Amino acid sequence: MSNAISKPAETRISSGMKYSLMVLAGVAILTASAKITVPFWPVPMTLQTMAIMAIALATGPRVACATVLGYLAAGAAGLPVFAGTPERGIGLAYMVGPTGGYLLGYLIASWLVGALAKGRGTLAWLAAFVPLEKVAEYGFTPFILGDTIKIALVALGSAACTRLVNRNKDGNA
């Protein structure tokens, strides 16, 4: 077989392997971020939102979505990848509980952040578990300060990484 014919197949395999490893690494990062609990008021804070935004910024919408889908699939299969698992349950039963909307939101956020980072341009799941007038009180208010801090940290980290990469490209390292 000539080298010209085999090269594209090798490139596809190499590229597929690279993306598979990126997704697996992302799932590991999401799992670790779910297990890190920061004492916070009024509810404890995990680092999942920050990890999802960082993965989306670093990889773009397709790989970020594949990563979150892999994470959700691992959780659906019963692996204790989510915050509070296995203590609060595992598998699909955990996923359709009160935090199911957040898990779905992670998928949407991974695509949105990845797409917006590339310059491209409401479902209230919790409402199935609490009165509609309490959704903001239970599902938004307790989390907004912590999420705002995590968004700021990811934005600062992304800007610092971009500056570092650009400085190294210019030969000013």
C-alpha positions as CSV (number, residue, x, y, z in Angstrom):
1,M,0.0,0.0,0.0
2,S,1.4,3.4,-0.9
3,N,2.2,6.0,1.7
4,A,-0.2,8.5,0.1
5,I,-3.2,6.2,0.5
6,S,-2.5,5.1,4.1
7,K,-1.7,8.6,5.4
8,P,-5.4,9.9,5.5
9,A,-6.5,6.7,7.4
10,E,-3.7,7.1,9.9
11,T,-4.6,10.8,10.3
12,R,-8.2,9.9,11.0
13,I,-7.2,7.3,13.6
14,S,-4.8,9.7,15.2
15,S,-7.4,12.5,15.3
16,G,-10.1,10.2,16.6
17,M,-7.7,9.0,19.4
18,K,-6.8,12.5,20.3
19,Y,-10.5,13.5,20.6
20,S,-11.3,10.4,22.5
21,L,-8.5,11.1,25.0
22,M,-9.7,14.7,25.3
23,V,-13.2,13.5,26.1
24,L,-12.0,11.0,28.7
25,A,-9.8,13.6,30.3
26,G,-12.7,16.0,30.4
27,V,-15.0,13.3,32.0
28,A,-12.3,12.7,34.7
29,I,-12.0,16.5,35.3
30,L,-15.8,16.8,35.6
31,T,-15.9,13.9,38.0
32,A,-13.2,15.4,40.2
33,S,-14.8,18.8,40.1
34,A,-18.1,17.2,41.3
35,K,-16.4,15.7,44.3
36,I,-14.7,18.9,45.4
37,T,-17.1,20.7,47.7
38,V,-16.3,24.2,48.9
39,P,-18.2,25.2,52.0
40,F,-20.3,28.1,50.9
41,W,-23.5,29.9,51.9
42,P,-26.4,29.2,51.5
43,V,-25.5,25.8,49.8
44,P,-22.1,24.1,49.4
45,M,-20.4,24.8,46.0
46,T,-18.8,22.3,43.7
47,L,-16.5,23.2,40.8
48,Q,-18.5,21.5,38.0
49,T,-19.7,24.8,36.4
50,M,-16.2,26.1,36.4
51,A,-14.9,22.9,34.9
52,I,-17.5,22.8,32.2
53,M,-16.8,26.4,31.2
54,A,-13.0,25.8,31.1
55,I,-13.5,22.6,29.0
56,A,-15.8,24.4,26.6
57,L,-13.3,27.3,26.2
58,A,-10.4,25.0,25.7
59,T,-12.0,22.5,23.3
60,G,-15.0,24.2,21.6
61,P,-18.6,23.2,21.5
62,R,-18.4,19.7,19.9
63,V,-15.8,18.2,22.1
64,A,-17.3,20.0,25.2
65,C,-20.7,18.5,24.4
66,A,-19.2,15.1,23.8
67,T,-17.4,15.4,27.2
68,V,-20.6,16.2,29.0
69,L,-22.5,13.5,27.2
70,G,-19.8,11.0,28.3
71,Y,-20.0,12.3,31.8
72,L,-23.8,11.9,31.8
73,A,-23.6,8.5,30.2
74,A,-21.1,7.4,33.0
75,G,-23.6,8.7,35.6
76,A,-26.6,7.0,33.9
77,A,-24.6,3.7,33.9
78,G,-24.4,3.9,37.6
79,L,-20.9,5.2,38.1
80,P,-20.6,7.6,41.0
81,V,-19.5,10.6,39.0
82,F,-22.0,13.2,40.2
83,A,-21.8,15.4,43.3
84,G,-23.2,13.6,46.3
85,T,-23.0,10.1,44.7
86,P,-23.2,7.4,45.8
87,E,-24.6,8.7,49.1
88,R,-27.6,10.4,47.5
89,G,-28.2,7.7,44.9
90,I,-26.7,6.8,41.5
91,G,-27.8,6.2,37.9
92,L,-30.9,7.4,36.2
93,A,-32.8,7.8,39.5
94,Y,-30.3,10.5,40.6
95,M,-30.4,12.1,37.2
96,V,-34.2,12.6,37.1
97,G,-34.3,14.0,40.6
98,P,-34.1,17.7,41.6
99,T,-30.6,18.2,40.1
100,G,-31.6,16.8,36.7
101,G,-32.1,20.2,35.3
102,Y,-28.6,21.2,36.3
103,L,-27.2,18.2,34.6
104,L,-29.2,19.0,31.4
105,G,-28.0,22.6,31.8
106,Y,-24.4,21.5,31.8
107,L,-24.9,20.0,28.3
108,I,-26.5,23.2,27.1
109,A,-23.8,25.4,28.8
110,S,-21.0,23.3,27.3
111,W,-22.3,24.0,23.8
112,L,-23.2,27.6,24.4
113,V,-19.9,28.6,26.1
114,G,-17.9,26.7,23.5
115,A,-19.8,28.3,20.6
116,L,-19.6,31.8,22.1
117,A,-15.9,31.4,22.7
118,K,-15.6,30.8,19.0
119,G,-17.5,33.9,18.2
120,R,-20.8,32.3,17.3
121,G,-23.5,33.6,18.1
122,T,-36.3,27.9,29.2
123,L,-36.7,24.9,30.7
124,A,-37.2,25.1,34.5
125,W,-36.6,21.5,35.5
126,L,-36.7,22.3,39.2
127,A,-40.3,23.5,38.7
128,A,-41.3,19.8,38.5
129,F,-40.2,19.4,42.1
130,V,-41.0,22.8,43.8
131,P,-43.8,25.4,43.4
132,L,-43.1,27.6,40.4
133,E,-42.8,30.7,42.6
134,K,-40.0,29.1,44.5
135,V,-37.8,28.1,41.5
136,A,-35.7,31.2,41.6
137,E,-35.4,31.1,45.4
138,Y,-34.2,27.4,45.4
139,G,-32.6,27.0,42.0
140,F,-31.0,30.4,41.3
141,T,-30.4,32.7,44.3
142,P,-28.3,30.2,46.4
143,F,-26.0,29.6,43.5
144,I,-25.5,32.9,41.7
145,L,-22.7,34.3,43.9
146,G,-20.6,31.1,43.7
147,D,-21.3,30.7,40.0
148,T,-20.3,34.3,39.3
149,I,-17.0,33.8,41.2
150,K,-16.4,30.6,39.1
151,I,-17.2,32.4,35.9
152,A,-14.8,35.2,36.8
153,L,-12.0,32.7,37.6
154,V,-12.5,30.9,34.3
155,A,-12.5,34.2,32.4
156,L,-9.3,35.3,34.1
157,G,-7.6,32.0,33.6
158,S,-8.6,31.9,29.9
159,A,-7.3,35.4,29.4
160,A,-4.0,34.6,31.2
161,C,-3.6,31.4,29.1
162,T,-4.2,33.3,25.9
163,R,-1.7,36.0,26.8
164,L,0.9,33.3,27.6
165,V,0.3,31.4,24.4
166,N,0.5,34.6,22.3
167,R,3.7,35.7,24.1
168,N,5.3,32.3,23.4
169,K,4.2,32.5,19.7
170,D,5.9,35.9,19.4
171,G,9.1,34.4,20.8
172,N,9.0,36.6,23.9
173,A,9.0,33.6,26.4
